[in-house]
């Protein structure tokens, strides 16, 4: 279980977002706290007016609406009553227990999760402030709450899941093998129409797992100016080792115009997996406390491979997270600054330093 609090300036928009999900049968309205009527007696206007009355008590602040997300491990089966109880404990710890708030359960991603709508404005017009230290304490609390409620973050994967997640490593293209074009074609059929990517970089992050690269040519070259595209084979170090094969030479014509249509379509399709990806990363960093290598291994056990693309000088560039369960790819840029390559490596480096210091202390004790 993980909690995230975002602040916005749109009260009506935030409530309408959740109510529309209910109308679409992608969410259910579970609970209302500190309202004048019982939970299921409230109309939309009752919900809006109660929160609006509180919001208007502070005219200076711009962002006064709290939109809180509580996310659970995808393998957990959690009742609505348990979700309400966990939301109440979280809101109390965050200092929102006396605030009016609404609780919705959503079904629009791979993770069971809640949306809670409230306001940071207190009855006296002052704002609730949550310092960084308290936010860290809230994250620790969510793990404790999950444990006390019998929620387990690390369930053993079935053998079929393990085989499915390992498939990308057993179907790599190897330069020099017979019928290279057929091998690349098999990879393209597996990826192009089935994974949700929205850029050439994202597509190449997935293809690199199969030792394949889509190359539109460098800017200024004839191929780039003519909007051409070739597919080539990479070695184990990510270097191109074969001549490119024109996209139009493959049976289903995965050309640049074709990919650009996929980019637009996938931009919408993959959004339902955004929360699962963020949760998986945060869950791994908080519960496993890994170094960099341990982080990548733990993510792989969740069916998510971490790929770091290098720039033209061979230095680490962008980081990509490839979810083979949901067939989705996100870059660190897509997810936000907290998920950039630098930010994640810094968090892993801190844990590596702690482990080294503990090892040194242990070693010292053995020799005293």
TORKOL-4160 file (C-alpha; in steps of 0.2 Angstrom, whole numbers, padded with zeros to 4 digits, m for minus):
368
<pt num="1" X="0000" Y="0000" Z="0000"/>
<pt num="2" X="0007" Y="0017" Z="m0005"/>
<pt num="3" X="m0001" Y="0035" Z="m0002"/>
<pt num="4" X="0002" Y="0050" Z="m0013"/>
<pt num="5" X="m0006" Y="0067" Z="m0010"/>
<pt num="6" X="m0008" Y="0080" Z="m0024"/>
<pt num="7" X="m0014" Y="0098" Z="m0023"/>
<pt num="8" X="m0025" Y="0106" Z="m0036"/>
<pt num="9" X="m0035" Y="0122" Z="m0038"/>
<pt num="10" X="m0050" Y="0114" Z="m0047"/>
<pt num="11" X="m0063" Y="0107" Z="m0034"/>
<pt num="12" X="m0077" Y="0104" Z="m0047"/>
<pt num="13" X="m0066" Y="0096" Z="m0059"/>
<pt num="14" X="m0059" Y="0084" Z="m0046"/>
<pt num="15" X="m0076" Y="0079" Z="m0040"/>
<pt num="16" X="m0082" Y="0077" Z="m0058"/>
<pt num="17" X="m0068" Y="0066" Z="m0063"/>
<pt num="18" X="m0072" Y="0054" Z="m0050"/>
<pt num="19" X="m0091" Y="0055" Z="m0052"/>
<pt num="20" X="m0088" Y="0052" Z="m0071"/>
<pt num="21" X="m0078" Y="0036" Z="m0067"/>
<pt num="22" X="m0093" Y="0030" Z="m0057"/>
<pt num="23" X="m0105" Y="0034" Z="m0071"/>
<pt num="24" X="m0093" Y="0024" Z="m0083"/>
<pt num="25" X="m0093" Y="0010" Z="m0070"/>
<pt num="26" X="m0074" Y="0012" Z="m0068"/>
<pt num="27" X="m0076" Y="0017" Z="m0050"/>
<pt num="28" X="m0088" Y="0016" Z="m0035"/>
<pt num="29" X="m0092" Y="0029" Z="m0023"/>
<pt num="30" X="m0088" Y="0022" Z="m0005"/>
<pt num="31" X="m0089" Y="0034" Z="0008"/>
<pt num="32" X="m0091" Y="0052" Z="0014"/>
<pt num="33" X="m0083" Y="0059" Z="0030"/>
<pt num="34" X="m0089" Y="0074" Z="0040"/>
<pt num="35" X="m0104" Y="0078" Z="0029"/>
<pt num="36" X="m0121" Y="0084" Z="0035"/>
<pt num="37" X="m0130" Y="0069" Z="0027"/>
<pt num="38" X="m0126" Y="0050" Z="0027"/>
<pt num="39" X="m0114" Y="0044" Z="0013"/>
<pt num="40" X="m0127" Y="0038" Z="0001"/>
<pt num="41" X="m0139" Y="0052" Z="0003"/>
<pt num="42" X="m0127" Y="0065" Z="m0004"/>
<pt num="43" X="m0131" Y="0072" Z="m0021"/>
<pt num="44" X="m0117" Y="0079" Z="m0032"/>
<pt num="45" X="m0122" Y="0096" Z="m0027"/>
<pt num="46" X="m0121" Y="0091" Z="m0008"/>
<pt num="47" X="m0104" Y="0085" Z="m0011"/>
<pt num="48" X="m0098" Y="0100" Z="m0020"/>
<pt num="49" X="m0106" Y="0113" Z="m0009"/>
<pt num="50" X="m0099" Y="0106" Z="0007"/>
<pt num="51" X="m0081" Y="0106" Z="0001"/>
<pt num="52" X="m0084" Y="0123" Z="m0009"/>
<pt num="53" X="m0090" Y="0131" Z="0008"/>
<pt num="54" X="m0074" Y="0126" Z="0016"/>
<pt num="55" X="m0063" Y="0131" Z="0001"/>
<pt num="56" X="m0070" Y="0149" Z="0001"/>
<pt num="57" X="m0064" Y="0152" Z="0019"/>
<pt num="58" X="m0046" Y="0155" Z="0012"/>
<pt num="59" X="m0046" Y="0167" Z="m0003"/>
<pt num="60" X="m0027" Y="0169" Z="m0004"/>
<pt num="61" X="m0021" Y="0151" Z="m0008"/>
<pt num="62" X="m0023" Y="0145" Z="m0026"/>
<pt num="63" X="m0022" Y="0127" Z="m0024"/>
<pt num="64" X="m0033" Y="0121" Z="m0010"/>
<pt num="65" X="m0040" Y="0105" Z="m0015"/>
<pt num="66" X="m0032" Y="0089" Z="m0009"/>
<pt num="67" X="m0033" Y="0074" Z="m0021"/>
<pt num="68" X="m0026" Y="0059" Z="m0012"/>
<pt num="69" X="m0022" Y="0042" Z="m0020"/>
<pt num="70" X="m0020" Y="0025" Z="m0010"/>
<pt num="71" X="m0013" Y="0011" Z="m0020"/>
<pt num="72" X="m0012" Y="m0007" Z="m0016"/>
<pt num="73" X="m0002" Y="m0022" Z="m0024"/>
<pt num="74" X="m0010" Y="m0029" Z="m0039"/>
<pt num="75" X="m0012" Y="m0046" Z="m0032"/>
<pt num="76" X="m0022" Y="m0040" Z="m0017"/>
<pt num="77" X="m0040" Y="m0044" Z="m0015"/>
<pt num="78" X="m0047" Y="m0030" Z="m0003"/>
<pt num="79" X="m0065" Y="m0027" Z="0002"/>
<pt num="80" X="m0073" Y="m0010" Z="0001"/>
<pt num="81" X="m0075" Y="m0010" Z="0020"/>
<pt num="82" X="m0056" Y="m0013" Z="0022"/>
<pt num="83" X="m0053" Y="0001" Z="0010"/>
<pt num="84" X="m0063" Y="0013" Z="0019"/>
<pt num="85" X="m0055" Y="0009" Z="0036"/>
<pt num="86" X="m0038" Y="0011" Z="0028"/>
<pt num="87" X="m0043" Y="0028" Z="0020"/>
<pt num="88" X="m0049" Y="0034" Z="0037"/>
<pt num="89" X="m0032" Y="0029" Z="0046"/>
<pt num="90" X="m0022" Y="0038" Z="0032"/>
<pt num="91" X="m0033" Y="0054" Z="0033"/>
<pt num="92" X="m0031" Y="0054" Z="0052"/>
<pt num="93" X="m0012" Y="0052" Z="0051"/>
<pt num="94" X="m0011" Y="0066" Z="0038"/>
<pt num="95" X="m0021" Y="0078" Z="0048"/>
<pt num="96" X="m0037" Y="0077" Z="0038"/>
<pt num="97" X="m0048" Y="0067" Z="0050"/>
<pt num="98" X="m0059" Y="0082" Z="0054"/>
<pt num="99" X="m0060" Y="0088" Z="0036"/>
<pt num="100" X="m0074" Y="0084" Z="0024"/>
<pt num="101" X="m0068" Y="0071" Z="0012"/>
<pt num="102" X="m0075" Y="0059" Z="m0001"/>
<pt num="103" X="m0068" Y="0041" Z="m0005"/>
<pt num="104" X="m0070" Y="0032" Z="m0022"/>
<pt num="105" X="m0063" Y="0015" Z="m0027"/>
<pt num="106" X="m0056" Y="0015" Z="m0045"/>
<pt num="107" X="m0055" Y="0000" Z="m0057"/>
<pt num="108" X="m0046" Y="0008" Z="m0071"/>
<pt num="109" X="m0029" Y="0002" Z="m0069"/>
<pt num="110" X="m0020" Y="m0015" Z="m0064"/>
<pt num="111" X="m0019" Y="m0009" Z="m0046"/>
<pt num="112" X="m0033" Y="m0009" Z="m0033"/>
<pt num="113" X="m0033" Y="0010" Z="m0028"/>
<pt num="114" X="m0043" Y="0023" Z="m0020"/>
<pt num="115" X="m0046" Y="0042" Z="m0024"/>
<pt num="116" X="m0050" Y="0053" Z="m0009"/>
<pt num="117" X="m0056" Y="0071" Z="m0012"/>
<pt num="118" X="m0054" Y="0084" Z="0002"/>
<pt num="119" X="m0047" Y="0101" Z="0005"/>
<pt num="120" X="m0032" Y="0108" Z="0014"/>
<pt num="121" X="m0043" Y="0123" Z="0021"/>
<pt num="122" X="m0047" Y="0122" Z="0040"/>
<pt num="123" X="m0063" Y="0129" Z="0048"/>
<pt num="124" X="m0053" Y="0145" Z="0053"/>
<pt num="125" X="m0047" Y="0148" Z="0035"/>
<pt num="126" X="m0029" Y="0142" Z="0038"/>
<pt num="127" X="m0021" Y="0129" Z="0028"/>
<pt num="128" X="m0015" Y="0111" Z="0033"/>
<pt num="129" X="0003" Y="0110" Z="0030"/>
<pt num="130" X="0012" Y="0094" Z="0028"/>
<pt num="131" X="0031" Y="0095" Z="0029"/>
<pt num="132" X="0043" Y="0083" Z="0020"/>
<pt num="133" X="0047" Y="0074" Z="0036"/>
<pt num="134" X="0028" Y="0070" Z="0039"/>
<pt num="135" X="0026" Y="0064" Z="0021"/>
<pt num="136" X="0040" Y="0052" Z="0024"/>
<pt num="137" X="0032" Y="0046" Z="0040"/>
<pt num="138" X="0016" Y="0044" Z="0030"/>
<pt num="139" X="0024" Y="0032" Z="0018"/>
<pt num="140" X="0031" Y="0022" Z="0032"/>
<pt num="141" X="0014" Y="0022" Z="0040"/>
<pt num="142" X="0006" Y="0015" Z="0024"/>
<pt num="143" X="0018" Y="0000" Z="0024"/>
<pt num="144" X="0013" Y="m0003" Z="0043"/>
<pt num="145" X="m0005" Y="m0002" Z="0039"/>
<pt num="146" X="m0003" Y="m0014" Z="0025"/>
<pt num="147" X="0006" Y="m0027" Z="0036"/>
<pt num="148" X="m0007" Y="m0025" Z="0050"/>
<pt num="149" X="m0021" Y="m0028" Z="0038"/>
<pt num="150" X="m0013" Y="m0043" Z="0031"/>
<pt num="151" X="m0009" Y="m0036" Z="0014"/>
<pt num="152" X="0007" Y="m0043" Z="0007"/>
<pt num="153" X="0018" Y="m0033" Z="m0005"/>
<pt num="154" X="0028" Y="m0048" Z="m0011"/>
<pt num="155" X="0017" Y="m0062" Z="m0017"/>
<pt num="156" X="0026" Y="m0077" Z="m0026"/>
<pt num="157" X="0023" Y="m0076" Z="m0045"/>
<pt num="158" X="0015" Y="m0092" Z="m0053"/>
<pt num="159" X="0026" Y="m0102" Z="m0065"/>
<pt num="160" X="0016" Y="m0096" Z="m0080"/>
<pt num="161" X="0019" Y="m0078" Z="m0075"/>
<pt num="162" X="0038" Y="m0081" Z="m0073"/>
<pt num="163" X="0039" Y="m0089" Z="m0090"/>
<pt num="164" X="0029" Y="m0074" Z="m0098"/>
<pt num="165" X="0040" Y="m0061" Z="m0091"/>
<pt num="166" X="0056" Y="m0071" Z="m0096"/>
<pt num="167" X="0050" Y="m0072" Z="m0114"/>
<pt num="168" X="0059" Y="m0056" Z="m0120"/>
<pt num="169" X="0075" Y="m0064" Z="m0115"/>
<pt num="170" X="0072" Y="m0081" Z="m0125"/>
<pt num="171" X="0067" Y="m0073" Z="m0141"/>
<pt num="172" X="0082" Y="m0061" Z="m0145"/>
<pt num="173" X="0088" Y="m0059" Z="m0162"/>
<pt num="174" X="0106" Y="m0065" Z="m0164"/>
<pt num="175" X="0117" Y="m0058" Z="m0179"/>
<pt num="176" X="0123" Y="m0071" Z="m0190"/>
<pt num="177" X="0108" Y="m0083" Z="m0187"/>
<pt num="178" X="0099" Y="m0090" Z="m0203"/>
<pt num="179" X="0085" Y="m0079" Z="m0210"/>
<pt num="180" X="0089" Y="m0063" Z="m0201"/>
<pt num="181" X="0074" Y="m0054" Z="m0209"/>
<pt num="182" X="0062" Y="m0067" Z="m0203"/>
<pt num="183" X="0069" Y="m0066" Z="m0185"/>
<pt num="184" X="0067" Y="m0047" Z="m0185"/>
<pt num="185" X="0049" Y="m0049" Z="m0192"/>
<pt num="186" X="0044" Y="m0060" Z="m0178"/>
<pt num="187" X="0050" Y="m0047" Z="m0166"/>
<pt num="188" X="0041" Y="m0033" Z="m0174"/>
<pt num="189" X="0025" Y="m0044" Z="m0175"/>
<pt num="190" X="0027" Y="m0046" Z="m0156"/>
<pt num="191" X="0029" Y="m0028" Z="m0152"/>
<pt num="192" X="0022" Y="m0016" Z="m0165"/>
<pt num="193" X="0004" Y="m0019" Z="m0163"/>
<pt num="194" X="0004" Y="m0025" Z="m0145"/>
<pt num="195" X="0014" Y="m0014" Z="m0134"/>
<pt num="196" X="0009" Y="0004" Z="m0129"/>
<pt num="197" X="0023" Y="0016" Z="m0133"/>
<pt num="198" X="0021" Y="0034" Z="m0139"/>
<pt num="199" X="0038" Y="0039" Z="m0146"/>
<pt num="200" X="0052" Y="0031" Z="m0156"/>
<pt num="201" X="0063" Y="0031" Z="m0141"/>
<pt num="202" X="0050" Y="0021" Z="m0131"/>
<pt num="203" X="0048" Y="0009" Z="m0145"/>
<pt num="204" X="0067" Y="0007" Z="m0146"/>
<pt num="205" X="0068" Y="0004" Z="m0128"/>
<pt num="206" X="0057" Y="m0012" Z="m0130"/>
<pt num="207" X="0065" Y="m0017" Z="m0146"/>
<pt num="208" X="0082" Y="m0017" Z="m0138"/>
<pt num="209" X="0077" Y="m0031" Z="m0127"/>
<pt num="210" X="0076" Y="m0041" Z="m0143"/>
<pt num="211" X="0092" Y="m0034" Z="m0150"/>
<pt num="212" X="0083" Y="m0024" Z="m0163"/>
<pt num="213" X="0083" Y="m0006" Z="m0167"/>
<pt num="214" X="0071" Y="0005" Z="m0177"/>
<pt num="215" X="0081" Y="0019" Z="m0186"/>
<pt num="216" X="0074" Y="0034" Z="m0195"/>
<pt num="217" X="0091" Y="0040" Z="m0199"/>
<pt num="218" X="0100" Y="0056" Z="m0193"/>
<pt num="219" X="0093" Y="0073" Z="m0196"/>
<pt num="220" X="0099" Y="0080" Z="m0213"/>
<pt num="221" X="0101" Y="0063" Z="m0221"/>
<pt num="222" X="0092" Y="0058" Z="m0236"/>
<pt num="223" X="0083" Y="0044" Z="m0227"/>
<pt num="224" X="0077" Y="0056" Z="m0213"/>
<pt num="225" X="0071" Y="0069" Z="m0225"/>
<pt num="226" X="0062" Y="0056" Z="m0235"/>
<pt num="227" X="0054" Y="0049" Z="m0219"/>
<pt num="228" X="0061" Y="0032" Z="m0221"/>
<pt num="229" X="0064" Y="0019" Z="m0208"/>
<pt num="230" X="0075" Y="0004" Z="m0207"/>
<pt num="231" X="0076" Y="m0010" Z="m0194"/>
<pt num="232" X="0093" Y="m0017" Z="m0189"/>
<pt num="233" X="0101" Y="m0029" Z="m0176"/>
<pt num="234" X="0111" Y="m0024" Z="m0161"/>
<pt num="235" X="0124" Y="m0034" Z="m0152"/>
<pt num="236" X="0124" Y="m0037" Z="m0133"/>
<pt num="237" X="0131" Y="m0019" Z="m0130"/>
<pt num="238" X="0118" Y="m0011" Z="m0140"/>
<pt num="239" X="0129" Y="m0007" Z="m0155"/>
<pt num="240" X="0122" Y="m0009" Z="m0172"/>
<pt num="241" X="0130" Y="m0024" Z="m0181"/>
<pt num="242" X="0119" Y="m0027" Z="m0196"/>
<pt num="243" X="0113" Y="m0017" Z="m0211"/>
<pt num="244" X="0096" Y="m0010" Z="m0210"/>
<pt num="245" X="0081" Y="m0018" Z="m0218"/>
<pt num="246" X="0068" Y="m0006" Z="m0225"/>
<pt num="247" X="0052" Y="m0006" Z="m0215"/>
<pt num="248" X="0042" Y="m0007" Z="m0232"/>
<pt num="249" X="0051" Y="m0024" Z="m0235"/>
<pt num="250" X="0041" Y="m0032" Z="m0220"/>
<pt num="251" X="0024" Y="m0040" Z="m0224"/>
<pt num="252" X="0014" Y="m0028" Z="m0213"/>
<pt num="253" X="0024" Y="m0012" Z="m0217"/>
<pt num="254" X="0029" Y="m0005" Z="m0200"/>
<pt num="255" X="0034" Y="0011" Z="m0208"/>
<pt num="256" X="0036" Y="0028" Z="m0200"/>
<pt num="257" X="0018" Y="0034" Z="m0205"/>
<pt num="258" X="0012" Y="0018" Z="m0198"/>
<pt num="259" X="0021" Y="0020" Z="m0181"/>
<pt num="260" X="0016" Y="0038" Z="m0180"/>
<pt num="261" X="m0002" Y="0032" Z="m0180"/>
<pt num="262" X="0002" Y="0020" Z="m0166"/>
<pt num="263" X="0010" Y="0034" Z="m0156"/>
<pt num="264" X="m0006" Y="0044" Z="m0155"/>
<pt num="265" X="m0017" Y="0029" Z="m0151"/>
<pt num="266" X="m0005" Y="0022" Z="m0138"/>
<pt num="267" X="m0004" Y="0039" Z="m0129"/>
<pt num="268" X="m0022" Y="0037" Z="m0123"/>
<pt num="269" X="m0022" Y="0018" Z="m0121"/>
<pt num="270" X="m0007" Y="0018" Z="m0109"/>
<pt num="271" X="m0013" Y="0031" Z="m0097"/>
<pt num="272" X="m0023" Y="0017" Z="m0087"/>
<pt num="273" X="m0006" Y="0009" Z="m0083"/>
<pt num="274" X="0002" Y="0025" Z="m0077"/>
<pt num="275" X="m0002" Y="0022" Z="m0058"/>
<pt num="276" X="0003" Y="0004" Z="m0058"/>
<pt num="277" X="0020" Y="0009" Z="m0065"/>
<pt num="278" X="0023" Y="0023" Z="m0052"/>
<pt num="279" X="0017" Y="0011" Z="m0038"/>
<pt num="280" X="0028" Y="m0003" Z="m0043"/>
<pt num="281" X="0043" Y="0008" Z="m0043"/>
<pt num="282" X="0039" Y="0017" Z="m0027"/>
<pt num="283" X="0035" Y="0000" Z="m0019"/>
<pt num="284" X="0052" Y="m0008" Z="m0024"/>
<pt num="285" X="0062" Y="0007" Z="m0018"/>
<pt num="286" X="0053" Y="0008" Z="m0001"/>
<pt num="287" X="0050" Y="m0011" Z="0003"/>
<pt num="288" X="0066" Y="m0018" Z="m0004"/>
<pt num="289" X="0078" Y="m0004" Z="m0001"/>
<pt num="290" X="0089" Y="m0010" Z="m0015"/>
<pt num="291" X="0105" Y="m0004" Z="m0023"/>
<pt num="292" X="0105" Y="0000" Z="m0042"/>
<pt num="293" X="0107" Y="m0019" Z="m0047"/>
<pt num="294" X="0095" Y="m0024" Z="m0034"/>
<pt num="295" X="0082" Y="m0012" Z="m0040"/>
<pt num="296" X="0083" Y="m0018" Z="m0058"/>
<pt num="297" X="0081" Y="m0036" Z="m0052"/>
<pt num="298" X="0067" Y="m0033" Z="m0041"/>
<pt num="299" X="0058" Y="m0023" Z="m0054"/>
<pt num="300" X="0061" Y="m0038" Z="m0066"/>
<pt num="301" X="0052" Y="m0049" Z="m0054"/>
<pt num="302" X="0037" Y="m0038" Z="m0056"/>
<pt num="303" X="0037" Y="m0040" Z="m0074"/>
<pt num="304" X="0045" Y="m0023" Z="m0077"/>
<pt num="305" X="0062" Y="m0022" Z="m0086"/>
<pt num="306" X="0072" Y="m0006" Z="m0083"/>
<pt num="307" X="0082" Y="0000" Z="m0099"/>
<pt num="308" X="0094" Y="0014" Z="m0099"/>
<pt num="309" X="0097" Y="0022" Z="m0116"/>
<pt num="310" X="0114" Y="0029" Z="m0120"/>
<pt num="311" X="0117" Y="0045" Z="m0129"/>
<pt num="312" X="0128" Y="0047" Z="m0144"/>
<pt num="313" X="0144" Y="0049" Z="m0133"/>
<pt num="314" X="0140" Y="0032" Z="m0124"/>
<pt num="315" X="0134" Y="0041" Z="m0108"/>
<pt num="316" X="0118" Y="0036" Z="m0099"/>
<pt num="317" X="0103" Y="0046" Z="m0106"/>
<pt num="318" X="0085" Y="0042" Z="m0102"/>
<pt num="319" X="0078" Y="0028" Z="m0092"/>
<pt num="320" X="0063" Y="0017" Z="m0098"/>
<pt num="321" X="0052" Y="0006" Z="m0088"/>
<pt num="322" X="0045" Y="m0008" Z="m0099"/>
<pt num="323" X="0030" Y="m0017" Z="m0091"/>
<pt num="324" X="0028" Y="m0034" Z="m0100"/>
<pt num="325" X="0013" Y="m0038" Z="m0090"/>
<pt num="326" X="0003" Y="m0023" Z="m0096"/>
<pt num="327" X="0013" Y="m0022" Z="m0112"/>
<pt num="328" X="0017" Y="m0003" Z="m0108"/>
<pt num="329" X="0033" Y="0008" Z="m0108"/>
<pt num="330" X="0035" Y="0024" Z="m0099"/>
<pt num="331" X="0051" Y="0035" Z="m0098"/>
<pt num="332" X="0057" Y="0043" Z="m0082"/>
<pt num="333" X="0052" Y="0060" Z="m0091"/>
<pt num="334" X="0034" Y="0053" Z="m0093"/>
<pt num="335" X="0032" Y="0049" Z="m0075"/>
<pt num="336" X="0040" Y="0065" Z="m0068"/>
<pt num="337" X="0056" Y="0071" Z="m0059"/>
<pt num="338" X="0056" Y="0058" Z="m0045"/>
<pt num="339" X="0057" Y="0044" Z="m0058"/>
<pt num="340" X="0072" Y="0051" Z="m0068"/>
<pt num="341" X="0087" Y="0041" Z="m0070"/>
<pt num="342" X="0097" Y="0052" Z="m0059"/>
<pt num="343" X="0084" Y="0053" Z="m0045"/>
<pt num="344" X="0082" Y="0034" Z="m0044"/>
<pt num="345" X="0101" Y="0031" Z="m0045"/>
<pt num="346" X="0103" Y="0043" Z="m0030"/>
<pt num="347" X="0090" Y="0034" Z="m0020"/>
<pt num="348" X="0099" Y="0018" Z="m0024"/>
<pt num="349" X="0116" Y="0025" Z="m0020"/>
<pt num="350" X="0110" Y="0031" Z="m0003"/>
<pt num="351" X="0105" Y="0013" Z="0001"/>
<pt num="352" X="0121" Y="0006" Z="m0006"/>
<pt num="353" X="0131" Y="0018" Z="0006"/>
<pt num="354" X="0120" Y="0012" Z="0021"/>
<pt num="355" X="0124" Y="m0006" Z="0016"/>
<pt num="356" X="0142" Y="m0003" Z="0015"/>
<pt num="357" X="0143" Y="0006" Z="0032"/>
<pt num="358" X="0134" Y="m0008" Z="0040"/>
<pt num="359" X="0145" Y="m0020" Z="0032"/>
<pt num="360" X="0161" Y="m0011" Z="0039"/>
<pt num="361" X="0153" Y="m0009" Z="0056"/>
<pt num="362" X="0150" Y="m0028" Z="0056"/>
<pt num="363" X="0168" Y="m0032" Z="0050"/>
<pt num="364" X="0175" Y="m0020" Z="0063"/>
<pt num="365" X="0165" Y="m0029" Z="0077"/>
<pt num="366" X="0172" Y="m0046" Z="0071"/>
<pt num="367" X="0190" Y="m0040" Z="0073"/>
<pt num="368" X="0188" Y="m0031" Z="0090"/>
